[in-house]
Every structure is written in structure tokens, then in C-alpha cells.
């Protein structure tokens, strides 16, 4: 892993997930890797308080200790609250009112994770119920002027049509985006400002499809995410053949324990993957994704848009 002085922004993770180590360990590890902001998403009503607690806990200690005794600024956690499509069948009758109250109680929070799913894990409810819950959340985000994080599985056209019809003014983040290049172009041209967040899920798509898609993303709409603890980054043989410069990446990820439980510090490797896939310098991708994420998530925060620099720890090369 090459040292850098550019801060990174994890545009989508789940720090409240019990599969992760203790929160302070994850935050310290993130700080040492230069990940200075994390957007943490809640997926159902009982999940929202855990997200709020993670954000509050991250705000307490001012510093995090990294390797070799180096000290880094504690990462900031931005909470997001939403109803994931998998949880639509289990929603309460007053879920939307409760979501509104949660967002109003946390003025810096985004809305997410919401979305549409027609994949193998699609919820046991009607398609119309999914659509109604999704669009209700989009309208709430527009009313409260909050960014939206969207889950989209085999429903690219439906998401496109909803965003085209509603013409939102707030940013919409398509998390762990794996759609085709032509759909990427179509979404980027909508009146709604759509952002494309890439994670380790990218390499589950054949490079023949994924590489044109990455190159179709406008530079000012690109984001990076861990989707931690999911979204583990791996490089199948087809990817190594397509991007041979990344031959050492899998061994480094294995050594860091990131192929067992994915964590936000993976962004230091993810940026190498995305840069290689886009055919752009890693430093350029780092800077662009940082600025884009600040524009999306930090409109209600003071100082988020200011460049945060981290020094490489002693002994790193």
C-alpha cells in the first residue's frame, strides 16, 4: 500500500454491524489509513439508534492512535437513516413518521439506506410496496434537503425512472454501483444529481462490463465506499488479467485481514483498483472522491469540505 497525504471519505458503511470489531478499533484503523470521514447507514427502524450511537461515540475522543505510536485525528461519522427494501415487509405503520423524527433530531444526517431490489434476496412483499416505500423516502429527503443513499439490485431502470420523474435537487448516491455503462451515462444526465459509489462489489462483475462503466462515470460524480462489513475487495483471475498492475493487491488485502471481515480502511486499496480501472492516477481519484463526498454529505457540517491531510506513519514506504 502506497502512503499518501490525501484524506479519504467512505461514502457508505455499516459501523453498527456486529460482525465488525469494536468501534474504536475500526476508527483507529481507519484514521491510520487516512479515512477521515465515514457515512454510516441504518437499514431498519431498530437499526437507527445504533447508527446514532456510533456517530455520537466517534465524536467523543479527539485523537486516534495509529501504528508506531503515530496520532491521527479521530474520523468523523455521518449518520444516515432509512428503510432498506429487505425490511419493507417488517415496517411499522408509522415508520415514515419515525424516520422523519430521526432525521429532524440529527440535522447532519442523510437518508439511507433505501432503494429497490429485484435480486435473489428481494423482500417478500409486492413490487408496488417497494416502490411506494422508496419514493416516500425520496420525497422526504427532498423536503428535508438530505442526501440519499440508494440500494439498487436488478432495478436500474426503475430507479432511473423514479429519479427522472421526481427530479430531486438533493444528491442521490447509488451505493456499490455495478450497472452498465449506458445506464451510468443515462443516470448521470438526469436533473437529479446522481453519484456513483464504487466498492469491492465492483470485482464481482466481469471486467468487460465493469471497466467501461467505471470510465463512463463523470469525475465529479465518483465516490468510494467500503460497504463494510460487506463488499470485501478481491481480484478474480479475469481482473488480474485485465489490470496486471494490481497483482500484489490480493496478498496485501489478505495480510490486512480484509478478505475475512471488510473494514473502512480498505479504501486505501480500493482507490488503487478504481484508479487502475478508470485509467487515472490514484492521487487524482483520491482528490476527486474526497471533494465529491464532501459536496454530497457535508453541506450541513462546518469544515468538512476543508482538505484534511494525514502524514504517513514512520516506517511506511
C-alpha positions as CSV (number, residue, x, y, z in Angstrom):
1,X,0.0,0.0,0.0
2,X,1.5,3.3,-1.1
3,X,1.5,6.1,1.5
4,X,-0.4,9.3,0.7
5,X,-1.3,12.6,2.2
6,X,-4.8,12.8,0.7
7,X,-7.7,12.1,3.1
8,X,-10.3,9.6,2.0
9,X,-14.1,9.6,2.6
10,X,-16.0,6.3,3.0
11,X,-19.3,7.1,1.3
12,X,-21.2,4.0,2.6
13,X,-20.6,1.6,5.6
14,X,-22.4,0.0,8.5
15,X,-20.3,0.6,11.6
16,X,-23.1,-0.7,13.8
17,X,-22.9,-4.2,12.4
18,X,-22.0,-6.8,14.9
19,X,-19.6,-8.6,12.5
20,X,-17.1,-5.7,12.9
21,X,-14.6,-5.4,15.7
22,X,-15.1,-2.8,18.4
23,X,-15.9,0.7,17.0
24,X,-12.9,2.4,18.5
25,X,-10.6,-0.2,16.9
26,X,-12.3,0.3,13.5
27,X,-12.0,4.1,13.8
28,X,-8.3,4.0,14.8
29,X,-7.5,1.7,11.9
30,X,-9.4,4.0,9.6
31,X,-7.6,7.0,10.9
32,X,-4.2,5.3,10.3
33,X,-5.2,4.6,6.7
34,X,-6.3,8.2,6.2
35,X,-10.0,7.6,6.1
36,X,-11.2,10.7,7.9
37,X,-15.0,10.7,7.2
38,X,-17.4,7.7,7.2
39,X,-21.0,7.8,6.1
40,X,-22.8,5.1,8.3
41,X,-26.1,3.8,7.1
42,X,-29.0,2.3,9.0
43,X,-31.4,-0.1,7.3
44,X,-34.4,-0.5,9.5
45,X,-36.1,1.1,12.5
46,X,-34.3,-0.9,15.2
47,X,-31.0,-0.1,13.5
48,X,-31.3,3.7,13.5
49,X,-30.5,4.2,17.2
50,X,-27.3,2.1,16.8
51,X,-26.2,4.3,13.9
52,X,-26.8,7.4,16.0
53,X,-24.9,5.9,18.9
54,X,-21.9,5.1,16.6
55,X,-21.8,8.7,15.3
56,X,-22.0,10.0,18.9
57,X,-19.2,7.7,20.1
58,X,-17.0,8.7,17.2
59,X,-17.4,12.4,18.2
60,X,-16.0,11.8,21.7
61,X,-12.3,11.2,21.5
62,X,-10.4,13.9,19.7
63,X,-7.4,11.7,18.6
64,X,-6.8,8.1,17.4
65,X,-3.6,6.3,17.8
66,X,-2.1,4.6,14.7
67,X,0.8,2.3,14.1
68,X,4.3,3.1,15.6
69,X,2.6,5.5,18.1
70,X,1.6,8.0,15.4
71,X,-1.5,10.1,16.3
72,X,-4.3,10.9,13.8
73,X,-7.4,13.0,14.1
74,X,-10.4,10.8,15.0
75,X,-12.6,10.1,11.9
76,X,-16.0,11.7,11.8
77,X,-19.1,9.5,11.3
78,X,-22.1,10.9,9.5
79,X,-25.3,9.0,10.3
80,X,-27.9,8.0,7.7
81,X,-31.3,6.6,8.5
82,X,-33.5,4.8,6.1
83,X,-35.7,1.7,5.3
84,X,-33.8,-0.8,3.2
85,X,-36.0,-2.7,0.7
86,X,-35.3,-6.0,2.5
87,X,-37.0,-4.6,5.6
88,X,-40.1,-3.2,3.9
89,X,-42.3,-6.2,4.9
90,X,-41.4,-5.6,8.5
91,X,-42.0,-1.9,8.7
92,X,-44.4,-0.4,11.3
93,X,-47.5,1.5,10.4
94,X,-45.7,4.7,11.5
95,X,-42.3,4.0,10.0
96,X,-42.2,7.2,7.8
97,X,-43.1,9.4,10.7
98,X,-40.4,7.8,12.9
99,X,-37.9,8.3,10.1
100,X,-38.8,11.9,9.8
101,X,-38.4,12.4,13.6
102,X,-35.0,10.7,13.4
103,X,-33.7,12.9,10.6
104,X,-35.0,16.0,12.3
105,X,-33.3,15.0,15.5
106,X,-30.0,14.7,13.6
107,X,-29.6,17.7,11.3
108,X,-26.4,16.5,9.7
109,X,-27.8,13.0,8.8
110,X,-28.5,11.7,5.4
111,X,-31.3,9.4,4.4
112,X,-30.2,5.8,3.7
113,X,-30.1,3.1,3.1
114,X,-33.3,2.9,0.9
115,X,-33.8,1.5,-2.6
116,X,-35.2,-1.2,-4.8
117,X,-34.3,-4.9,-5.1
118,X,-35.4,-7.5,-7.7
119,X,-32.5,-9.8,-6.9
120,X,-32.4,-13.2,-5.2
121,X,-32.8,-11.6,-1.8
122,X,-35.7,-9.4,-2.8
123,X,-38.2,-8.9,0.1
124,X,-41.3,-10.9,0.5
125,X,-43.6,-8.0,-0.4
126,X,-45.2,-6.7,-3.6
127,X,-43.1,-4.6,-6.0
128,X,-45.6,-1.8,-5.5
129,X,-44.8,-1.8,-1.8
130,X,-41.1,-1.4,-2.5
131,X,-41.8,1.4,-4.9
132,X,-44.1,3.2,-2.5
133,X,-41.5,3.0,0.3
134,X,-38.7,4.1,-1.9
135,X,-40.5,7.1,-3.4
136,X,-41.8,8.2,0.0
137,X,-38.2,8.3,1.3
138,X,-37.0,10.2,-1.8
139,X,-39.7,12.8,-1.2
140,X,-38.9,13.1,2.5
141,X,-35.2,13.6,1.6
142,X,-36.2,16.4,-0.8
143,X,-38.4,18.0,1.7
144,X,-35.7,18.0,4.4
145,X,-32.9,18.6,1.9
146,X,-30.8,15.5,2.8
147,X,-28.6,13.3,0.6
148,X,-29.9,9.9,-0.2
149,X,-28.0,6.5,-0.3
150,X,-29.7,4.0,-2.6
151,X,-29.5,0.2,-2.8
152,X,-30.3,-0.9,-6.3
153,X,-30.2,-4.6,-7.4
154,X,-31.6,-5.6,-10.8
155,X,-33.8,-2.5,-10.6
156,X,-31.7,0.1,-12.5
157,X,-34.4,1.1,-14.9
158,X,-37.0,1.6,-12.1
159,X,-34.5,3.7,-10.1
160,X,-33.8,5.8,-13.2
161,X,-37.5,6.3,-13.9
162,X,-38.2,7.4,-10.3
163,X,-35.4,9.9,-10.3
164,X,-36.3,11.2,-13.7
165,X,-40.0,11.7,-12.6
166,X,-39.3,13.2,-9.2
167,X,-36.4,15.4,-10.4
168,X,-34.8,15.8,-7.0
169,X,-32.5,18.7,-6.1
170,X,-30.6,16.7,-3.4
171,X,-27.7,14.4,-4.2
172,X,-28.5,10.7,-4.7
173,X,-25.8,8.2,-4.1
174,X,-26.1,4.8,-5.9
175,X,-24.1,2.7,-3.5
176,X,-21.9,-0.2,-4.6
177,X,-22.8,0.7,-8.2
178,X,-22.5,-2.2,-10.7
179,X,-24.7,-1.1,-13.5
180,X,-23.8,-1.0,-17.2
181,X,-22.0,1.9,-18.9
182,X,-25.1,3.0,-20.8
183,X,-27.2,3.2,-17.7
184,X,-24.4,5.1,-15.9
185,X,-24.5,7.7,-18.7
186,X,-28.3,7.9,-18.6
187,X,-28.4,8.4,-14.8
188,X,-25.6,11.0,-14.9
189,X,-27.7,13.1,-17.3
190,X,-30.8,13.3,-15.1
191,X,-31.8,16.6,-13.5
192,X,-31.3,14.8,-10.1
193,X,-27.6,14.9,-9.2
194,X,-26.7,11.2,-9.2
195,X,-23.4,10.0,-7.7
196,X,-21.8,6.5,-8.3
197,X,-20.1,4.9,-5.3
198,X,-17.8,2.0,-6.0
199,X,-16.8,-0.7,-3.6
200,X,-15.3,-4.2,-3.7
201,X,-18.6,-5.4,-5.2
202,X,-17.2,-4.0,-8.5
203,X,-14.9,-7.0,-9.0
204,X,-17.9,-9.4,-8.8
205,X,-18.8,-8.0,-12.3
206,X,-16.8,-9.2,-15.3
207,X,-14.2,-6.6,-16.2
208,X,-15.5,-6.5,-19.7
209,X,-18.7,-4.9,-18.3
210,X,-17.2,-3.1,-15.3
211,X,-14.3,-1.2,-16.9
212,X,-16.4,0.7,-19.4
213,X,-18.8,1.5,-16.7
214,X,-16.1,3.0,-14.4
215,X,-14.8,5.0,-17.3
216,X,-18.3,6.3,-18.0
217,X,-18.7,7.9,-14.6
218,X,-18.1,11.7,-14.7
219,X,-15.1,12.6,-12.5
220,X,-17.3,14.9,-10.4
221,X,-19.8,12.1,-9.7
222,X,-17.4,9.4,-8.5
223,X,-17.3,8.2,-4.9
224,X,-15.5,5.4,-2.9
225,X,-17.0,3.2,-0.2
226,X,-16.2,0.1,1.8
227,X,-19.8,-1.1,2.3
228,X,-18.2,-2.6,5.4
229,X,-18.5,-5.3,6.7
230,X,-19.7,-6.4,3.3
231,X,-18.2,-5.5,0.0
232,X,-14.9,-7.4,0.5
233,X,-12.4,-6.5,-2.2
234,X,-11.0,-9.4,-4.2
235,X,-9.4,-9.8,-7.6
236,X,-10.5,-12.8,-9.6
237,X,-8.2,-14.0,-12.4
238,X,-10.1,-12.1,-15.1
239,X,-9.5,-8.9,-13.2
240,X,-5.8,-9.6,-12.8
241,X,-5.5,-10.3,-16.4
242,X,-7.3,-7.0,-17.3
243,X,-5.3,-5.0,-14.7
244,X,-1.9,-6.8,-14.2
245,X,-0.5,-3.8,-12.3
246,X,-2.7,-4.9,-9.3
247,X,-1.0,-8.3,-9.0
248,X,0.1,-7.6,-5.4
249,X,-3.3,-6.3,-4.2
250,X,-4.8,-9.6,-3.1
251,X,-1.8,-10.6,-1.0
252,X,-1.9,-7.2,0.7
253,X,-5.6,-7.5,1.5
254,X,-5.1,-10.9,2.9
255,X,-2.3,-9.8,5.1
256,X,-4.5,-7.0,6.4
257,X,-7.3,-9.4,7.2
258,X,-9.7,-7.6,4.9
259,X,-10.9,-10.7,2.9
260,X,-12.4,-12.1,6.1
261,X,-14.2,-9.0,7.5
262,X,-14.2,-5.9,5.4
263,X,-13.5,-2.6,7.1
264,X,-13.3,1.0,6.1
265,X,-9.5,1.0,5.9
266,X,-9.9,-1.0,2.7
267,X,-10.3,2.3,0.9
268,X,-6.5,2.6,0.7
269,X,-6.6,-0.4,-1.7
270,X,-9.9,0.3,-3.3
271,X,-8.6,3.6,-4.6
272,X,-5.8,1.7,-6.4
273,X,-8.4,-0.6,-8.0
274,X,-10.7,2.3,-9.1
275,X,-7.8,4.3,-10.4
276,X,-6.5,1.4,-12.5
277,X,-10.0,0.7,-13.8
278,X,-10.5,4.3,-14.7
279,X,-7.1,4.8,-16.2
280,X,-6.4,7.7,-14.0
281,X,-3.7,8.5,-11.4
282,X,-4.6,7.3,-7.9
283,X,-4.0,10.8,-6.5
284,X,-6.5,12.3,-8.9
285,X,-9.1,9.7,-7.9
286,X,-8.4,10.3,-4.2
287,X,-8.8,14.1,-4.5
288,X,-11.9,13.9,-6.7
289,X,-13.8,11.4,-4.5
290,X,-12.9,13.4,-1.4
291,X,-14.3,16.6,-2.9
292,X,-17.4,14.9,-4.3
293,X,-18.2,13.2,-1.0
294,X,-17.8,16.5,0.9
295,X,-20.2,18.1,-1.6
296,X,-22.7,15.3,-1.0
297,X,-22.6,14.7,2.7
298,X,-21.1,17.8,4.3
299,X,-23.4,20.7,3.3
300,X,-24.7,20.8,6.8
301,X,-21.4,20.5,8.6
302,X,-18.7,23.0,9.3
303,X,-15.2,22.3,7.9
304,X,-15.9,19.0,6.1
305,X,-15.0,20.5,2.8
306,X,-11.6,21.6,4.0
307,X,-8.8,19.4,2.9
308,X,-7.6,17.1,5.7
309,X,-4.1,15.8,5.3
310,X,-2.6,12.8,7.1
311,X,1.1,12.1,7.4
312,X,2.4,8.6,6.6
313,X,3.4,6.8,9.7
314,X,7.1,6.4,10.4
315,X,8.4,3.2,8.8
316,X,5.9,3.2,5.9
317,X,7.4,3.1,2.4
